[in-house]
Amino acid sequence: MHQRVVGLLIFAVAGGLFFYALPAATGDVRWLGLGVSLLAAMGCVYYWLTGGGTVFVLSRAFVALVPVAVIAVFLTLAVAQGEDPTENRILIAAIVVAGGWIVGFVTQELRRLDERLEKRRDLTKALRAEVQAIVELNRKFDWEEAIAEARKDFAGDEDFVPFLLYFHETDVLRRVVAEIDILRNEQIEEVYAFFHLMHKIRQIAERLEGKNYRELPARRRQTVYIRLLRLHGEIVDTGVRALSALDKEPFGGVVQWRD
């Protein structure tokens, strides 16, 4: 989105220069082109200063304002044909009321947007820290080597039962998945893929602690345990993709209204 806005700004500036270079004889066409180019350039600069969230709220307000503007134009034309000054005062009052409604709508939406962004920032920071910790922990292990050692252990002792030292803690992951819509669409898929992987690992790990697993034949115990180790081997790649998605924050504008 940010790149498209930059491209639009370049196009608007180029269009403004083009219309400015037209001869004065072109009249209205020249001024109309300059006006449109200036408005486009101003919109891009405003996006650069305030970010995409503010522009989104203002665009919604603009859409809501369109029918009001149409009615105002018809009222203006009707008043222009009359001679009663009272009608002018009524029209001015109506415009003020409509303007106040738009300002109130924009202010409320900006407040809601700021609260949502703050909540998303807090959750994203905690989520990034948890995923990063899990990824770094699993980088230290050679899971193919662990699988080879597990095969030797099972081959040397049919009664061998693996012992798990710990489970990965995923409290923040579970909390975020419960309200996954707080994340951006580009982040949801990768974060949920990481959560699904960690959830599957925890399910298998918990079954390894149970009596039913110990009573399985040695071959099936080996299959389940190696499956668990292979899933651990996927943690780093899946976690890196989740971290990359979490790092892609929306452009918040140059002007930051927070510490």
Secondary structure, DSSP 4 states (H G I P E B T S, - for coil): -HHHHHHHHHHHHHHHHHHHHS-GGGTHHHHHHHHHHHHHHHHHHHHHHH-HHHHHHHHHHHHHHHHHHHHHHHHHHHHHT---HHHHHHHHHHHHHHHHHHHHHHHHHHHHHHHHHHHHHHHHHHHHHHHHHHHHHHHT--HHHHHHHHHHHHHH-TT-----------HHHHHHHHTGGGS-HHHHHHHHHHHHHHHHHHHHHHHHTSHHHHTS-HHHHHHHHHHHHHHHHTHHHHHHHHHHHHH-PPP--SS----
